[in-house]
Amino acid sequence: MTKVLVLGGRFGALTPAYTLKRLVGSKAEIKLINESRFSWLRLDLPHVSIGVKDVEEFRLDLSQALPEKGIAFEEGKVQKIDAKSNQVVYQKPDGTIKEEEYDYVIVGIGAHLAPELIKGWDQYGYSVCEPEYALKLRDRLKDFKGGNVTIGSGFFYQGHNPKPKVPENLVPQSDAACEGPVFEMSLMLHGYFLKKGMLDKVKTTVYSPGEYLSDLSSGARKAVGEMYKQLGVTLVNNFRIKEIKEHEIVDEKGNTIPSDLTVVLPPYTGNPALKNSTPDLVDDGGFIPTDLNMVSIKYDNVYASGDANAMTVPKLAFLAVKTGRIAAEHLANRLGVPTKIDTYVPSVVCIADNPLEGYGVAVNDNSFYGGTIAKAIPSATNSLKKELFVKYFMWSKGDLALEKYMGEW
Ligand SMILES: Cc1cc2nc3c(=O)[nH]c(=O)nc-3n(C[C@H](O)[C@H](O)[C@H](O)COP(=O)(O)OP(=O)(O)OC[C@H]3O[C@@H](n4cnc5c(N)ncnc54)[C@H](O)[C@@H]3O)c2cc1C
């Protein structure tokens, strides 16, 4: 029987695994390999840091969820993909190395978030991109008595060569991989300090390695600038963070910003397992260039979806789900099940939530790709929408079959 391996355990892997299973049933053996038995929904980690959620609330046990739907699960850390011999090499939890052959592989292992590229990270850095980081920030916030707070993201080491085989406007260049969580944290911490009655003791600076929120329209950026003025937040552009010290952060040019509490979304690089794979599978950044069906431009039986795909800019769950679904639909046709393949129409769609002040800002903006949609709407219902999305994700165990009927995230 045709064997399909799906690598990863969040949006970029769960969506194609579930979709393909639904489409092809028993026509293929589908196995998902993730480095951990558990998967945490990243979207709610900022909520953990401000104490309104706990990590256990959005932890998925893949070893239960997938077999329930007829998908095999294996815990293992992928070391490399040998695309020439159709093999994935991975390390099992007991340390043994396994080589597994595939007919098709869907790569959804994401990017690498690289705090280790910032000097002083271990000692003074805080983040929300993994559960343990969000918990560490939550503890630090409890003790924080006031001072300078900085929030920003590291540089995005985006690949440039070879390019995906898609229209150029679909793959914009960007200095930051994903600034939505930075925006969200800047709102959430305002709510947090307000609730604690210590806003007057905090001075917040938001910085960007390029132009902040460059993936949004100029109108939306202007509105955010005005909003920050009202909130008393200083905005610094073109600050590529290089070092975190006890009371300041330093960029590559030696500029500094005072910082007693440094919250950083780490630099994004290609996943080490992909950098270690057959060299012409990946671009010079370690991401997989594909065509519009998410098929590798070099290897016909390799698909890439989500953050691991060179085309998804910014690195966004909304795009991970879209690319994952398209990969599954395309593969279903090759496995003999005629299926309509969605068109890849990217847009920056997300909700920046501020639960402690009871509102969220819903963004739907495709100006980054040359489009004309540019919506950024603050409202109380957006906070509720994000909450409902998380509930739906957990209830469906990460199977977002109805997502495309939900309108906006
Ligand atoms: C704090 C934060 C908040 C965010 N909030 C939003 C939001 O509100 N809305 C939105 O649209 N986007 C948001 N994003 C972006 C979104 O989380 C990502 O775009 C999305 O998770 C990408 O999904 P993915 O599955 O492609 O990659 P990932 O989420 O990176 O998942 C990769 C998976 O592969 C596994 N893996 C990695 N390497 C290996 C390996 N070598 N072997 C085996 N398994 C491996 C990982 O454990 C993980 O399960 C946020 C990102 C962050 C960091």
Ligand as a Chemical Component Dictionary entry (heavy atoms), coordinates in Angstrom:
data_LIG
# 
_chem_comp.id                   LIG 
_chem_comp.type                 NON-POLYMER 
_chem_comp.pdbx_formal_charge   0 
_chem_comp.three_letter_code    LIG 
# 
loop_
_chem_comp_atom.comp_id 
_chem_comp_atom.atom_id 
_chem_comp_atom.alt_atom_id 
_chem_comp_atom.type_symbol 
_chem_comp_atom.charge 
_chem_comp_atom.model_Cartn_x 
_chem_comp_atom.model_Cartn_y 
_chem_comp_atom.model_Cartn_z 
_chem_comp_atom.pdbx_ordinal 
LIG C1  C1  C 0 3.861  32.814 20.463 1  
LIG C2  C2  C 0 3.271  32.631 19.117 2  
LIG C3  C3  C 0 1.938  32.983 18.910 3  
LIG C4  C4  C 0 1.368  32.837 17.653 4  
LIG N1  N1  N 0 0.083  33.234 17.455 5  
LIG C5  C5  C 0 -0.480 33.105 16.234 6  
LIG C6  C6  C 0 -1.824 33.508 16.007 7  
LIG O1  O1  O 0 -2.494 34.009 16.920 8  
LIG N2  N2  N 0 -2.356 33.322 14.768 9  
LIG C7  C7  C 0 -1.620 32.756 13.760 10 
LIG O2  O2  O 0 -2.144 32.613 12.648 11 
LIG N3  N3  N 0 -0.328 32.368 13.932 12 
LIG C8  C8  C 0 0.257  32.524 15.149 13 
LIG N4  N4  N 0 1.554  32.127 15.345 14 
LIG C9  C9  C 0 2.268  31.459 14.241 15 
LIG C10 C10 C 0 1.889  29.975 14.238 16 
LIG O3  O3  O 0 2.018  29.449 15.523 17 
LIG C11 C11 C 0 2.766  29.198 13.269 18 
LIG O4  O4  O 0 2.726  29.801 12.004 19 
LIG C12 C12 C 0 2.237  27.786 13.129 20 
LIG O5  O5  O 0 2.279  27.142 14.371 21 
LIG C13 C13 C 0 3.045  26.995 12.116 22 
LIG O6  O6  O 0 2.659  25.663 12.174 23 
LIG P1  P1  P 0 3.637  24.513 11.680 24 
LIG O7  O7  O 0 2.956  23.257 12.047 25 
LIG O8  O8  O 0 4.002  24.744 10.275 26 
LIG O9  O9  O 0 4.979  24.701 12.513 27 
LIG P2  P2  P 0 5.200  24.621 14.072 28 
LIG O10 O10 O 0 4.098  25.260 14.826 29 
LIG O11 O11 O 0 6.580  25.139 14.300 30 
LIG O12 O12 O 0 5.162  23.064 14.414 31 
LIG C14 C14 C 0 6.213  22.228 14.072 32 
LIG C15 C15 C 0 5.971  20.867 14.678 33 
LIG O13 O13 O 0 7.013  19.992 14.276 34 
LIG C16 C16 C 0 7.700  19.497 15.397 35 
LIG N5  N5  N 0 9.115  19.345 15.029 36 
LIG C17 C17 C 0 10.015 20.323 14.813 37 
LIG N6  N6  N 0 11.199 19.797 14.463 38 
LIG C18 C18 C 0 11.031 18.459 14.459 39 
LIG C19 C19 C 0 11.889 17.379 14.180 40 
LIG N7  N7  N 0 13.167 17.548 13.840 41 
LIG N8  N8  N 0 11.389 16.122 14.255 42 
LIG C20 C20 C 0 10.086 15.907 14.619 43 
LIG N9  N9  N 0 9.243  16.901 14.905 44 
LIG C21 C21 C 0 9.708  18.167 14.813 45 
LIG C22 C22 C 0 7.420  20.469 16.527 46 
LIG O14 O14 O 0 7.527  19.859 17.789 47 
LIG C23 C23 C 0 5.993  20.870 16.206 48 
LIG O15 O15 O 0 5.083  19.908 16.675 49 
LIG C24 C24 C 0 2.151  32.310 16.588 50 
LIG C25 C25 C 0 3.494  31.957 16.783 51 
LIG C26 C26 C 0 4.060  32.113 18.042 52 
LIG C27 C27 C 0 5.508  31.746 18.238 53 
# 
loop_
_chem_comp_bond.comp_id 
_chem_comp_bond.atom_id_1 
_chem_comp_bond.atom_id_2 
_chem_comp_bond.value_order 
_chem_comp_bond.pdbx_ordinal 
LIG C1  C2  SING 1  
LIG C2  C3  SING 2  
LIG C2  C26 DOUB 3  
LIG C3  C4  DOUB 4  
LIG C4  N1  SING 5  
LIG C4  C24 SING 6  
LIG N1  C5  DOUB 7  
LIG C5  C6  SING 8  
LIG C5  C8  SING 9  
LIG C6  O1  DOUB 10 
LIG C6  N2  SING 11 
LIG N2  C7  SING 12 
LIG C7  O2  DOUB 13 
LIG C7  N3  SING 14 
LIG N3  C8  DOUB 15 
LIG C8  N4  SING 16 
LIG N4  C9  SING 17 
LIG N4  C24 SING 18 
LIG C9  C10 SING 19 
LIG C10 O3  SING 20 
LIG C10 C11 SING 21 
LIG C11 O4  SING 22 
LIG C11 C12 SING 23 
LIG C12 O5  SING 24 
LIG C12 C13 SING 25 
LIG C13 O6  SING 26 
LIG O6  P1  SING 27 
LIG P1  O7  DOUB 28 
LIG P1  O8  SING 29 
LIG P1  O9  SING 30 
LIG O9  P2  SING 31 
LIG P2  O10 DOUB 32 
LIG P2  O11 SING 33 
LIG P2  O12 SING 34 
LIG O12 C14 SING 35 
LIG C14 C15 SING 36 
LIG C15 O13 SING 37 
LIG C15 C23 SING 38 
LIG O13 C16 SING 39 
LIG C16 N5  SING 40 
LIG C16 C22 SING 41 
LIG N5  C17 SING 42 
LIG N5  C21 SING 43 
LIG C17 N6  DOUB 44 
LIG N6  C18 SING 45 
LIG C18 C19 SING 46 
LIG C18 C21 DOUB 47 
LIG C19 N7  SING 48 
LIG C19 N8  DOUB 49 
LIG N8  C20 SING 50 
LIG C20 N9  DOUB 51 
LIG N9  C21 SING 52 
LIG C22 O14 SING 53 
LIG C22 C23 SING 54 
LIG C23 O15 SING 55 
LIG C24 C25 DOUB 56 
LIG C25 C26 SING 57 
LIG C26 C27 SING 58 
# 
